[in-house]
Amino acid sequence: MAGTEIYSYQLSQELLNGNKVFVFFRANDPTKDEYSLIYNNYEGLETCAINHTFRLCRTFKDTYKHETIDREFGQYLDRIKPDVVHIHHLLFLSHGLVNEVKKRKIPLVYTLHDYWLRCYRGQLLKKDFSICSGHSTRDCADCLEYLLCIRKYSLAVYAELRKRLPSFLLELLKKIYLRLARPKSSIGLEEFKESIEDVSSKVDLFLAPSHFIEKKFISWGFPANKILYCPNGIDDKDFFILKKNKSGVLRFGFVGTLLPMKGIHVLISAFKEVKYRNIELFIYGRLFPYAGFESFPQFFKKMIRKDSRIKFMGEFDNKAIGKILGDIDMLVVPSIWPENSPLIIQEAFLSKTPVLASRIGGIPELVDDGVNGLLFTPGDINDLKEKIEHILSHPDKLERFKEHIPAVKSIEDHAKEIEALYSDLLKRKSG
């Protein structure tokens, strides 16, 4: 699970104390009927998943707004009758869920985990991985080219081809298809933007985990009086931390999704430039050919080849995060997109692990450069290399960084904040 899913689960679990909590989310199971509902009870949480594999999508609009998903969610709301609905993401679901909530006059909270309400891809990165302002329709059209080209059954065919073809051939076929199916206007994109604006206007309260994302959405015209700065909490009850093992080498670690926007290629390149031998890099994460990045696993394997100091540890259970952090001396967060408030940094702080991270997005609100960690220029291989070498030359600084790691908000305290916000919205509704 990614940080948003882990946080949402932890908050939902904590809210179970004294409340009924129901979770609605998207499943992706090609063996089940499209739009079928899957009910479950996961560690006390009543969940309902709607199966949405995209295999029946005929247009770009079907990927973000679908009447069947809306209808099923509306019926689900009628069954559970919630006092408040809290959306953590609408990705892979439907914008229409918001309309179903407002039809029933239910207060609606939306946590801004990323930039999806402005950027379909969520990270404000262009195709060349440069930062996007979020204002240009032309840039959006360029990024979403493959979605704007969706035709009947094209996604179903693509899903089958991904299973059967090598990545290089799949990439070639995609380029040919995009050239043939390229839309002649930006009408589909304008419809998406109008739909996003409609969704945003119906939310009662936005929660911003960082000042950075708060200011960013206000700069885009979102009403400041509807956005509340509210840092996330983290569950530390079962955070199993081993005393850090002593080692004769300095151990750096990367923990997260293995995708280009996470900057793993920047870290590997910088690490390989460091000539010291008394250093290791442990990489934890799932290596998977994500849509749009089908060839990245091969690229990643090629990058780490022939350097025995780099240890690829593979996918992990987040319940083991304490042990993972206990086995490294410094966490590296090399993101090239403006991250909001990375959960992994809070987890590192819980384990008293200093952080070396990109100076981007909301990260500097957590990592105080030279105090509890170090920051480097995003995407700058040489700057990151110099920071790694600085720690190698001054390993005593790690102990000083540990002494200044701030306290991390507990999920218990955070849940109380959230409950108070829910109560306030309900009072406003009844008043």
Backbone hydrogen bonds in HBPLUS format (Angstrom, degrees):
<---DONOR---> <-ACCEPTOR-->    atom                        ^
c    i                          cat <-CA-CA->   ^        H-A-AA   ^      H-
h    n   atom  resd res      DA  || num        DHA   H-A  angle D-A-AA Bond
n    s   type  num  typ     dist DA aas  dist angle  dist       angle   num
A0006-ILE N   A0002-ALA O   3.02 MM   4  6.29 161.5  2.06 157.9 163.8     1
A0007-TYR N   A0003-GLY O   2.90 MM   4  6.03 168.9  1.91 154.9 157.9     2
A0008-SER N   A0004-THR O   2.93 MM   4  6.04 164.9  1.95 147.6 152.4     3
A0009-TYR N   A0005-GLU O   2.95 MM   4  6.08 157.3  2.00 145.7 151.7     4
A0010-GLN N   A0006-ILE O   2.96 MM   4  6.19 166.2  1.98 152.2 156.0     5
A0011-LEU N   A0007-TYR O   2.87 MM   4  6.10 163.9  1.90 158.3 162.5     6
A0012-SER N   A0008-SER O   2.94 MM   4  6.03 161.4  1.97 144.4 150.2     7
A0013-GLN N   A0009-TYR O   2.91 MM   4  6.12 160.8  1.94 154.5 159.5     8
A0014-GLU N   A0010-GLN O   3.07 MM   4  6.28 158.1  2.12 145.1 150.7     9
A0015-LEU N   A0011-LEU O   2.90 MM   4  6.12 154.2  1.97 152.6 159.9    10
A0016-LEU N   A0013-GLN O   3.20 MM   3  5.31 146.6  2.32  98.3 108.1    11
A0017-ASN N   A0014-GLU O   3.20 MM   3  5.93 164.0  2.23 116.3 120.5    12
A0018-GLY N   A0016-LEU O   2.86 MM   2  5.81 105.8  2.42 118.5 102.4    13
A0019-ASN N   A0016-LEU O   3.35 MM   3  4.96 161.2  2.39  98.3 103.8    14
A0023-VAL N   A0046-GLU O   2.94 MM  23  6.33 161.6  1.97 155.8 161.3    15
A0048-CYS N   A0023-VAL O   2.78 MM  25  6.22 148.8  1.88 163.8 171.2    16
A0025-PHE N   A0048-CYS O   3.03 MM  23  6.52 153.8  2.10 146.9 153.6    17
A0050-ILE N   A0025-PHE O   2.95 MM  25  6.48 151.7  2.03 155.7 162.3    18
A0027-ALA N   A0050-ILE O   2.97 MM  23  5.67 168.7  1.98 127.9 130.0    19
A0052-HIS N   A0027-ALA O   2.92 MM  25  6.07 171.8  1.93 158.0 155.3    20
A0032-LYS N   A0029-ASP O   3.09 MM   3  5.73 167.1  2.11 121.5 125.6    21
A0036-SER N   A0033-ASP O   3.19 MM   3  5.48 155.9  2.25 129.0 126.5    22
A0035-TYR N   A0051-ASN O   2.64 MM  16  4.72 156.6  1.69 149.9 152.4    23
A0051-ASN N   A0036-SER O   2.92 MM  15  5.45 168.6  1.93 159.9 163.4    24
A0038-ILE N   A0049-ALA O   2.77 MM  11  5.02 153.1  1.84 148.9 156.8    25
A0049-ALA N   A0038-ILE O   2.93 MM  11  5.02 166.5  1.95 137.8 142.0    26
A0040-ASN N   A0047-THR O   3.06 MM   7  5.22 154.3  2.13 141.9 141.4    27
A0047-THR N   A0040-ASN O   2.89 MM   7  5.22 173.7  1.89 148.9 150.6    28
A0042-TYR N   A0045-LEU O   2.86 MM   3  5.04 150.1  1.95 149.8 147.6    29
A0045-LEU N   A0042-TYR O   2.97 MM   3  5.04 167.0  1.99 113.5 115.7    30
A0057-CYS N   A0054-PHE O   3.10 MM   3  5.20 164.2  2.12 108.8 113.7    31
A0062-ASP N   A0059-THR O   3.15 MM   3  5.39 131.1  2.40 101.2 112.9    32
A0063-THR N   A0060-PHE O   2.97 MM   3  5.54 154.9  2.03 115.3 123.1    33
A0064-TYR N   A0061-LYS O   3.10 MM   3  5.65 157.3  2.16 115.1 121.4    34
A0065-LYS N   A0061-LYS O   2.90 MM   4  5.83 139.9  2.06 161.1 173.9    35
A0095-HIS N   A0064-TYR O   2.71 MM  31  6.08 154.7  1.78 157.4 159.7    36
A0070-ASP N   A0066-HIS O   3.04 MM   4  6.32 162.8  2.07 153.9 159.4    37
A0071-ARG N   A0067-GLU O   2.85 MM   4  6.01 162.4  1.88 151.1 155.4    38
A0072-GLU N   A0068-THR O   3.00 MM   4  6.20 166.5  2.02 151.6 155.0    39
A0073-PHE N   A0069-ILE O   2.98 MM   4  6.11 156.9  2.03 148.4 155.0    40
A0074-GLY N   A0070-ASP O   2.87 MM   4  6.08 156.2  1.93 150.3 157.3    41
A0075-GLN N   A0071-ARG O   3.01 MM   4  6.27 159.5  2.05 151.5 156.1    42
A0076-TYR N   A0072-GLU O   2.99 MM   4  6.18 145.4  2.11 138.0 148.1    43
A0077-LEU N   A0073-PHE O   2.86 MM   4  6.18 154.7  1.92 152.0 158.1    44
A0078-ASP N   A0074-GLY O   3.04 MM   4  6.35 153.1  2.12 144.5 151.8    45
A0079-ARG N   A0075-GLN O   3.10 MM   4  6.36 136.2  2.30 136.5 147.7    46
A0079-ARG N   A0076-TYR O   3.09 MM   3  5.10 127.5  2.37  94.1 108.2    47
A0080-ILE N   A0076-TYR O   3.02 MM   4  6.34 162.2  2.05 157.9 161.0    48
A0081-LYS N   A0077-LEU O   2.75 MM   4  5.42 149.1  1.84 147.7 155.3    49
A0085-VAL N   A0107-PRO O   3.07 MM  22  6.39 168.1  2.08 166.0 169.8    50
A0109-VAL N   A0085-VAL O   2.91 MM  24  6.29 165.6  1.93 159.3 164.2    51
A0087-ILE N   A0109-VAL O   2.75 MM  22  6.14 160.0  1.79 165.3 160.3    52
A0111-THR N   A0087-ILE O   3.05 MM  24  6.51 157.3  2.10 166.2 173.3    53
A0093-LEU N   A0090-LEU O   2.91 MM   3  5.25 155.0  1.97 136.8 135.7    54
A0097-LEU N   A0094-SER O   3.13 MM   3  5.82 170.2  2.14 118.1 121.1    55
A0098-VAL N   A0095-HIS O   3.13 MM   3  6.10 152.8  2.20 128.0 131.2    56
A0099-ASN N   A0096-GLY O   3.05 MM   3  5.14 118.1  2.44  97.6 112.3    57
A0100-GLU N   A0096-GLY O   3.15 MM   4  6.53 152.0  2.23 150.0 157.5    58
A0101-VAL N   A0097-LEU O   3.10 MM   4  6.43 148.7  2.21 144.7 152.7    59
A0102-LYS N   A0098-VAL O   3.00 MM   4  6.31 163.9  2.03 153.5 157.3    60
A0103-LYS N   A0099-ASN O   2.86 MM   4  5.99 148.2  1.97 148.6 156.8    61
A0104-ARG N   A0101-VAL O   3.19 MM   3  5.51 135.2  2.40 102.0 113.2    62
A0106-ILE N   A0101-VAL O   3.29 MM   5  5.67 171.8  2.30 146.2 147.3    63
A0105-LYS N   A0102-LYS O   2.99 MM   3  4.74 161.5  2.03 101.8 106.1    64
A0204-ASP N   A0108-LEU O   2.98 MM  96  5.28 138.2  2.16 134.5 147.4    65
A0205-LEU N   A0108-LEU O   3.25 MM  97  6.70 145.0  2.38 154.7 159.0    66
A0110-TYR N   A0205-LEU O   2.91 MM  95  6.35 157.0  1.97 159.6 164.4    67
A0207-LEU N   A0110-TYR O   2.95 MM  97  6.23 155.3  2.01 138.4 143.8    68
A0113-HIS N   A0111-THR O   3.11 MM   2  5.85 119.9  2.49 108.7  92.7    69
A0112-LEU N   A0207-LEU O   2.86 MM  95  5.97 171.5  1.87 166.0 167.1    70
A0115-TYR N   A0122-GLY O   3.05 MM   7  4.65 165.4  2.07 138.0 133.9    71
A0118-ARG N   A0115-TYR O   2.80 MM   3  5.56 154.3  1.86 127.5 132.4    72
A0119-CYS N   A0115-TYR O   2.67 MM   4  5.58 153.5  1.74 148.9 155.9    73
A0122-GLY N   A0119-CYS O   2.83 MM   3  5.02 138.1  2.00 105.1 118.5    74
A0132-CYS N   A0124-LEU O   2.87 MM   8  5.04 164.5  1.89 135.8 135.0    75
A0126-LYS N   A0130-SER O   2.86 MM   4  5.44 170.2  1.87 163.3 166.4    76
A0129-PHE N   A0126-LYS O   2.86 MM   3  5.00 158.3  1.90 113.0 116.9    77
A0140-CYS N   A0136-SER O   3.14 MM   4  6.46 157.8  2.19 144.5 150.5    78
A0141-ALA N   A0137-THR O   2.88 MM   4  6.12 156.5  1.94 149.1 155.4    79
A0142-ASP N   A0138-ARG O   3.02 MM   4  6.26 149.3  2.11 144.0 152.2    80
A0143-CYS N   A0139-ASP O   2.99 MM   4  6.30 161.8  2.02 152.5 156.4    81
A0144-LEU N   A0140-CYS O   2.89 MM   4  5.99 157.6  1.94 152.3 158.7    82
A0147-LEU N   A0144-LEU O   2.93 MM   3  5.27 126.5  2.22 107.5 122.1    83
A0148-LEU N   A0144-LEU O   2.88 MM   4  6.12 162.0  1.91 166.1 172.2    84
A0150-ILE N   A0147-LEU O   3.15 MM   3  5.38 165.4  2.17 112.9 114.1    85
A0154-SER N   A0151-ARG O   3.00 MM   3  5.38 166.7  2.02 129.6 132.3    86
A0157-VAL N   A0153-TYR O   3.01 MM   4  6.26 160.3  2.05 154.6 159.2    87
A0158-TYR N   A0154-SER O   2.94 MM   4  6.09 155.6  2.00 141.1 148.6    88
A0159-ALA N   A0155-LEU O   2.93 MM   4  6.09 155.7  1.99 142.8 148.5    89
A0160-GLU N   A0156-ALA O   3.20 MM   4  6.49 152.5  2.28 143.0 149.4    90
A0161-LEU N   A0157-VAL O   2.94 MM   4  6.23 157.5  1.99 151.7 158.4    91
A0162-ARG N   A0158-TYR O   2.95 MM   4  6.19 149.0  2.05 150.3 158.2    92
A0163-LYS N   A0160-GLU O   3.13 MM   3  5.36 133.2  2.36  99.8 111.8    93
A0164-ARG N   A0161-LEU O   3.07 MM   3  5.13 130.7  2.32  97.2 110.5    94
A0165-LEU N   A0161-LEU O   2.85 MM   4  5.67 159.2  1.89 164.0 163.8    95
A0169-LEU N   A0166-PRO O   3.16 MM   3  5.62 123.8  2.49 110.1 122.7    96
A0170-LEU N   A0166-PRO O   3.06 MM   4  6.30 160.0  2.10 156.1 162.5    97
A0171-GLU N   A0167-SER O   2.92 MM   4  6.10 157.9  1.97 150.4 155.5    98
A0172-LEU N   A0168-PHE O   3.19 MM   4  6.40 153.1  2.26 137.2 143.8    99
A0173-LEU N   A0169-LEU O   3.00 MM   4  6.29 162.2  2.03 152.7 156.5   100
A0174-LYS N   A0170-LEU O   2.95 MM   4  6.17 152.7  2.03 148.0 155.9   101
A0175-LYS N   A0171-GLU O   3.08 MM   4  6.36 158.5  2.13 148.9 153.6   102
A0176-ILE N   A0172-LEU O   3.12 MM   4  6.43 158.0  2.17 149.0 154.7   103
A0177-TYR N   A0173-LEU O   2.91 MM   4  6.10 165.2  1.93 150.7 155.0   104
A0178-LEU N   A0174-LYS O   2.85 MM   4  6.03 167.4  1.86 156.8 160.1   105
A0179-ARG N   A0175-LYS O   3.09 MM   4  6.22 149.5  2.19 141.1 148.8   106
A0180-LEU N   A0176-ILE O   3.13 MM   4  6.41 151.1  2.21 147.2 154.7   107
A0180-LEU N   A0177-TYR O   3.07 MM   3  5.18 118.3  2.47  97.1 112.1   108
A0181-ALA N   A0177-TYR O   2.83 MM   4  5.96 154.3  1.89 158.2 166.1   109
A0189-LEU N   A0186-SER O   3.07 MM   3  5.26 120.4  2.44 100.8 115.4   110
A0190-GLU N   A0186-SER O   2.97 MM   4  6.31 155.5  2.03 155.3 162.9   111
A0191-GLU N   A0187-ILE O   2.98 MM   4  6.24 156.1  2.04 154.0 160.0   112
A0192-PHE N   A0188-GLY O   3.16 MM   4  6.39 149.9  2.25 137.8 145.5   113
A0193-LYS N   A0189-LEU O   3.04 MM   4  6.37 159.9  2.08 150.7 155.2   114
A0194-GLU N   A0190-GLU O   2.98 MM   4  6.21 158.5  2.03 149.6 155.4   115
A0195-SER N   A0191-GLU O   2.96 MM   4  6.15 153.6  2.03 144.9 152.3   116
A0196-ILE N   A0192-PHE O   2.93 MM   4  6.22 155.3  1.99 151.4 158.1   117
A0197-GLU N   A0193-LYS O   2.99 MM   4  6.24 158.9  2.03 148.4 153.7   118
A0198-ASP N   A0194-GLU O   3.02 MM   4  6.27 149.7  2.11 143.3 151.6   119
A0199-VAL N   A0195-SER O   2.97 MM   4  6.28 157.6  2.02 149.5 155.2   120
A0200-SER N   A0196-ILE O   2.93 MM   4  6.17 168.2  1.95 155.0 157.7   121
A0201-SER N   A0197-GLU O   3.06 MM   4  6.18 148.6  2.16 142.6 150.1   122
A0202-LYS N   A0199-VAL O   3.10 MM   3  5.51 147.2  2.21 109.0 118.3   123
A0203-VAL N   A0200-SER O   3.46 MM   3  5.58 162.1  2.50 103.4 108.4   124
A0206-PHE N   A0226-LYS O   2.70 MM  20  5.92 174.9  1.70 173.6 174.7   125
A0228-LEU N   A0206-PHE O   2.83 MM  22  6.16 165.6  1.85 160.0 162.8   126
A0208-ALA N   A0228-LEU O   2.81 MM  20  5.88 167.9  1.83 149.1 150.2   127
A0230-CYS N   A0208-ALA O   2.82 MM  22  5.57 163.1  1.85 132.3 137.9   128
A0214-GLU N   A0210-SER O   3.17 MM   4  6.33 152.4  2.25 140.4 148.6   129
A0215-LYS N   A0211-HIS O   2.88 MM   4  6.06 169.1  1.89 156.1 157.3   130
A0216-LYS N   A0212-PHE O   2.95 MM   4  6.13 151.8  2.03 144.6 153.4   131
A0217-PHE N   A0213-ILE O   3.08 MM   4  6.20 165.0  2.11 146.8 148.9   132
A0218-ILE N   A0214-GLU O   3.13 MM   4  6.36 155.6  2.19 146.9 154.1   133
A0219-SER N   A0215-LYS O   2.90 MM   4  6.06 152.6  1.98 145.4 152.8   134
A0220-TRP N   A0217-PHE O   3.12 MM   3  5.01 135.3  2.33  92.2 104.8   135
A0222-PHE N   A0217-PHE O   3.09 MM   5  5.62 158.1  2.14 154.5 148.4   136
A0221-GLY N   A0218-ILE O   2.97 MM   3  5.21 160.3  2.01 110.7 114.6   137
A0226-LYS N   A0223-PRO O   2.97 MM   3  5.54 163.0  2.00 117.8 122.9   138
A0227-ILE N   A0224-ALA O   3.23 MM   3  5.34 166.6  2.25 107.0 111.0   139
A0234-ILE N   A0409-LYS O   2.98 MM 175  6.40 143.4  2.12 143.6 152.1   140
A0411-ILE N   A0234-ILE O   2.88 MM 177  4.59 124.7  2.20 120.4 114.5   141
A0239-PHE N   A0236-ASP O   3.38 MM   3  4.88 167.4  2.39  97.2  98.7   142
A0240-PHE N   A0238-ASP O   2.94 MM   2  5.76 107.3  2.49 116.2  99.8   143
A0250-LEU N   A0278-ASN O   3.09 MM  28  6.33 168.8  2.10 131.2 129.6   144
A0280-GLU N   A0250-LEU O   2.95 MM  30  6.30 153.8  2.02 156.0 155.5   145
A0329-ASP N   A0251-ARG O   2.72 MM  78  5.13 154.4  1.78 136.9 146.0   146
A0330-MET N   A0251-ARG O   3.17 MM  79  6.62 143.8  2.31 154.9 159.0   147
A0252-PHE N   A0280-GLU O   2.87 MM  28  6.12 174.5  1.87 161.8 160.1   148
A0282-PHE N   A0252-PHE O   2.88 MM  30  6.30 163.7  1.91 151.7 154.5   149
A0253-GLY N   A0330-MET O   2.96 MM  77  6.33 141.0  2.11 153.9 158.4   150
A0332-VAL N   A0253-GLY O   2.78 MM  79  5.87 162.2  1.81 175.6 170.0   151
A0254-PHE N   A0282-PHE O   2.84 MM  28  6.29 155.5  1.90 162.2 167.3   152
A0284-TYR N   A0254-PHE O   2.80 MM  30  6.03 168.4  1.81 159.0 163.0   153
A0256-GLY N   A0284-TYR O   3.06 MM  28  6.43 163.3  2.09 154.8 158.3   154
A0259-LEU N   A0257-THR O   3.08 MM   2  5.81 124.7  2.40 107.0  91.5   155
A0262-LYS N   A0259-LEU O   3.01 MM   3  5.61 151.5  2.09 119.1 127.5   156
A0263-GLY N   A0260-PRO O   2.84 MM   3  5.36 162.4  1.87 118.4 124.0   157
A0336-ILE N   A0261-MET O   3.03 MM  75  5.42 168.3  2.04 141.3 145.0   158
A0266-VAL N   A0263-GLY O   2.99 MM   3  5.14 125.7  2.29 100.5 114.9   159
A0267-LEU N   A0263-GLY O   3.11 MM   4  6.50 158.5  2.16 155.1 160.3   160
A0268-ILE N   A0264-ILE O   2.97 MM   4  6.22 167.4  1.99 152.7 155.7   161
A0269-SER N   A0265-HIS O   3.03 MM   4  6.06 162.0  2.06 140.1 145.5   162
A0270-ALA N   A0266-VAL O   2.97 MM   4  6.16 161.8  2.01 150.4 155.3   163
A0271-PHE N   A0267-LEU O   2.82 MM   4  5.97 163.5  1.85 154.7 159.8   164
A0272-LYS N   A0268-ILE O   2.97 MM   4  6.14 158.5  2.02 150.5 155.4   165
A0273-GLU N   A0270-ALA O   3.07 MM   3  5.20 137.6  2.26  98.6 111.0   166
A0274-VAL N   A0271-PHE O   3.03 MM   3  5.31 147.0  2.14 104.7 114.5   167
A0281-LEU N   A0309-ARG O   2.99 MM  28  6.25 162.2  2.03 145.2 146.8   168
A0311-LYS N   A0281-LEU O   2.73 MM  30  6.00 172.5  1.73 166.5 169.0   169
A0283-ILE N   A0311-LYS O   2.87 MM  28  6.17 165.5  1.89 161.5 162.5   170
A0313-MET N   A0283-ILE O   2.77 MM  30  5.71 163.1  1.79 154.4 160.2   171
A0285-GLY N   A0314-GLY O   2.90 MM  29  5.20 151.3  1.98 113.9 121.1   172
A0290-TYR N   A0288-PHE O   2.86 MM   2  5.67 129.8  2.11 111.8  96.2   173
A0293-PHE N   A0290-TYR O   2.76 MM   3  5.27 158.0  1.80 139.4 144.5   174
A0296-PHE N   A0293-PHE O   3.05 MM   3  5.39 160.7  2.09 112.5 118.7   175
A0299-PHE N   A0295-SER O   3.20 MM   4  6.48 158.9  2.24 150.2 156.6   176
A0300-PHE N   A0296-PHE O   2.77 MM   4  5.97 160.0  1.81 161.4 166.5   177
A0301-LYS N   A0297-PRO O   2.98 MM   4  6.20 166.6  2.00 149.8 152.8   178
A0302-LYS N   A0298-GLN O   3.02 MM   4  6.19 153.9  2.09 144.6 151.7   179
A0303-MET N   A0299-PHE O   3.01 MM   4  6.25 148.2  2.12 144.0 152.6   180
A0303-MET N   A0300-PHE O   3.04 MM   3  5.09 117.4  2.45  95.4 110.9   181
A0304-ILE N   A0300-PHE O   3.17 MM   4  6.52 154.4  2.24 156.6 161.6   182
A0310-ILE N   A0307-ASP O   3.08 MM   3  5.85 163.7  2.10 122.6 127.1   183
A0320-ALA N   A0317-ASP O   2.80 MM   3  5.62 165.7  1.82 127.2 132.2   184
A0321-ILE N   A0318-ASN O   3.05 MM   3  5.14 162.2  2.08 113.5 114.2   185
A0323-LYS N   A0320-ALA O   3.10 MM   3  5.50 119.3  2.49 107.7 121.1   186
A0324-ILE N   A0320-ALA O   3.07 MM   4  6.37 161.7  2.10 155.7 161.5   187
A0325-LEU N   A0321-ILE O   2.94 MM   4  6.13 167.4  1.95 153.5 155.9   188
A0326-GLY N   A0322-GLY O   2.93 MM   4  6.04 135.1  2.14 135.3 148.4   189
A0327-ASP N   A0324-ILE O   3.11 MM   3  5.40 152.4  2.19 103.8 112.2   190
A0328-ILE N   A0325-LEU O   3.34 MM   3  5.43 170.6  2.35 105.9 107.6   191
A0331-LEU N   A0354-PRO O   3.03 MM  23  6.40 159.3  2.07 164.2 162.2   192
A0356-LEU N   A0331-LEU O   2.78 MM  25  6.11 163.9  1.80 167.0 172.7   193
A0333-VAL N   A0356-LEU O   2.85 MM  23  6.28 154.6  1.91 147.3 155.0   194
A0358-SER N   A0333-VAL O   2.96 MM  25  6.40 146.2  2.08 168.7 160.1   195
A0339-GLU N   A0337-TRP O   2.69 MM   2  5.73 121.2  2.03 120.5 103.5   196
A0362-GLY N   A0339-GLU O   2.74 MM  23  5.99 168.4  1.75 161.2 164.4   197
A0345-ILE N   A0342-PRO O   3.19 MM   3  5.67 141.2  2.35 107.4 116.7   198
A0346-GLN N   A0343-LEU O   3.03 MM   3  5.27 115.7  2.46 102.4 117.5   199
A0347-GLU N   A0343-LEU O   2.95 MM   4  6.31 156.2  2.01 153.5 161.3   200
A0348-ALA N   A0344-ILE O   2.88 MM   4  6.05 149.2  1.98 138.6 146.9   201
A0349-PHE N   A0345-ILE O   2.93 MM   4  6.23 155.1  2.00 147.3 153.8   202
A0350-LEU N   A0346-GLN O   2.99 MM   4  6.30 149.8  2.08 145.1 153.1   203
A0351-SER N   A0347-GLU O   3.20 MM   4  6.49 143.2  2.34 141.0 150.0   204
A0351-SER N   A0348-ALA O   3.08 MM   3  5.17 124.7  2.40  96.2 110.3   205
A0353-THR N   A0348-ALA O   2.82 MM   5  4.96 169.5  1.83 145.8 146.2   206
A0352-LYS N   A0349-PHE O   3.02 MM   3  4.83 159.5  2.06 101.8 107.0   207
A0374-LEU N   A0355-VAL O   2.99 MM  19  6.52 152.6  2.07 146.3 154.8   208
A0357-ALA N   A0374-LEU O   2.93 MM  17  6.44 158.5  1.97 156.0 158.2   209
A0376-PHE N   A0357-ALA O   2.92 MM  19  6.27 141.3  2.07 146.8 154.9   210
A0359-ARG N   A0376-PHE O   2.80 MM  17  5.59 147.6  1.91 166.2 160.4   211
A0363-ILE N   A0360-ILE O   3.16 MM   3  5.91 149.8  2.26 145.2 146.0   212
A0365-GLU N   A0362-GLY O   3.09 MM   3  5.49 149.5  2.19 110.4 119.7   213
A0366-LEU N   A0363-ILE O   2.85 MM   3  5.42 156.3  1.90 119.7 127.4   214
A0367-VAL N   A0363-ILE O   2.95 MM   4  6.16 168.1  1.97 160.0 162.9   215
A0371-VAL N   A0368-ASP O   2.85 MM   3  5.34 162.1  1.88 140.5 142.3   216
A0372-ASN N   A0368-ASP O   3.17 MM   4  5.62 152.3  2.25 142.1 150.4   217
A0370-GLY N   A0373-GLY O   2.67 MM   3  5.55 148.9  1.77 154.7 161.9   218
A0380-ASP N   A0377-THR O   3.04 MM   3  5.47 162.7  2.07 137.9 139.2   219
A0384-LEU N   A0380-ASP O   3.07 MM   4  6.32 164.3  2.09 155.1 159.4   220
A0385-LYS N   A0381-ILE O   2.90 MM   4  6.07 158.3  1.94 147.7 154.5   221
A0386-GLU N   A0382-ASN O   2.93 MM   4  6.17 158.2  1.98 147.1 152.4   222
A0387-LYS N   A0383-ASP O   3.02 MM   4  6.31 149.9  2.11 144.6 152.7   223
A0388-ILE N   A0384-LEU O   2.97 MM   4  6.27 158.4  2.02 153.6 159.1   224
A0389-GLU N   A0385-LYS O   2.94 MM   4  6.21 163.4  1.96 153.1 157.8   225
A0390-HIS N   A0386-GLU O   2.85 MM   4  5.99 142.0  1.99 139.2 150.1   226
A0391-ILE N   A0387-LYS O   3.13 MM   4  6.44 155.2  2.19 146.7 151.2   227
A0392-LEU N   A0388-ILE O   3.02 MM   4  6.34 153.9  2.09 146.2 154.2   228
A0393-SER N   A0389-GLU O   2.91 MM   4  6.14 144.9  2.04 143.2 152.1   229
A0394-HIS N   A0390-HIS O   2.88 MM   4  6.05 131.6  2.11 139.3 153.2   230
A0397-LYS N   A0394-HIS O   3.01 MM   3  5.87 165.3  2.03 125.8 130.0   231
A0398-LEU N   A0395-PRO O   3.16 MM   3  5.79 154.3  2.23 114.1 120.2   232
A0399-GLU N   A0396-ASP O   3.22 MM   3  5.70 130.4  2.48 108.4 118.1   233
A0401-PHE N   A0397-LYS O   2.83 MM   4  6.09 155.7  1.88 154.8 161.5   234
A0402-LYS N   A0398-LEU O   3.02 MM   4  6.27 155.7  2.08 145.9 152.1   235
A0403-GLU N   A0399-GLU O   3.25 MM   4  6.51 148.1  2.36 141.6 148.7   236
A0404-HIS N   A0401-PHE O   3.02 MM   3  5.40 145.0  2.14 107.5 117.7   237
A0405-ILE N   A0402-LYS O   3.26 MM   3  5.29 170.8  2.27 107.2 109.4   238
A0414-HIS N   A0410-SER O   3.04 MM   4  6.25 159.6  2.08 146.7 153.2   239
A0415-ALA N   A0411-ILE O   2.83 MM   4  5.88 156.0  1.88 141.8 147.9   240
A0416-LYS N   A0412-GLU O   3.18 MM   4  6.46 149.7  2.27 143.1 150.6   241
A0417-GLU N   A0413-ASP O   3.16 MM   4  6.51 150.2  2.25 143.4 151.0   242
A0417-GLU N   A0414-HIS O   3.06 MM   3  5.08 116.8  2.47  95.2 110.6   243
A0418-ILE N   A0414-HIS O   2.95 MM   4  6.31 159.1  1.99 152.5 158.3   244
A0419-GLU N   A0415-ALA O   2.84 MM   4  6.06 161.1  1.87 150.6 155.5   245
A0420-ALA N   A0416-LYS O   3.03 MM   4  6.18 154.2  2.10 142.5 149.2   246
A0421-LEU N   A0417-GLU O   3.03 MM   4  6.37 149.5  2.12 146.2 154.6   247
A0422-TYR N   A0418-ILE O   2.93 MM   4  6.26 157.3  1.98 153.0 159.2   248
A0423-SER N   A0419-GLU O   2.92 MM   4  6.18 162.5  1.95 150.7 155.1   249
A0424-ASP N   A0420-ALA O   2.98 MM   4  6.19 152.7  2.05 143.4 150.6   250
A0425-LEU N   A0421-LEU O   3.05 MM   4  6.33 156.8  2.11 149.3 154.7   251
A0426-LEU N   A0422-TYR O   2.99 MM   4  6.30 155.3  2.05 151.8 159.0   252
A0427-LYS N   A0423-SER O   2.94 MM   4  6.19 150.4  2.03 147.1 155.0   253
A0428-ARG N   A0424-ASP O   3.03 MM   4  6.28 155.7  2.09 145.8 152.3   254
A0429-LYS N   A0425-LEU O   2.95 MM   4  6.19 148.2  2.05 142.3 151.4   255
A0430-SER N   A0426-LEU O   2.98 MM   4  6.22 159.6  2.02 147.1 151.7   256
A0431-GLY N   A0427-LYS O   2.78 MM   4  5.85 139.7  1.94 142.8 154.8   257
